[in-house]
Amino acid sequence: MPPVAPGRTTVAVLNGSGRPGAAGRVATELADRGWTIGTVDNYTDRSLETSCVDFVPGRSAAASRIAKEIGIYNVLPATRLMTELAGPKAGVIVIVGADQAR
């Protein structure tokens, strides 16, 4: 398996914390680390306590690396709803909960 190349993975960041700007701050941090940022928007539930990183098939290694880089412990396969919210290009979806909303 080849190493993960951040610039080749599009990351969507969705704010599930209810705190304005939380998704934008995380997206900026990821962009500074070389990840390609796609959709930055609100998640349907804005009262999440815990953040998570979801991935589409073939992107689990990238999701694990992102989770480790920003200190998120929940890494899961993306649901259909997640992929719809994130857009067709997103390989990894970060949902920001209160634990990451500084």
Helices and strands as residue ranges (DSSP letters): G 6-8, E 10-15, H 22-32, E 36-42, E 52-55, H 60-70, E 75-77, H 80-86, E 92-96
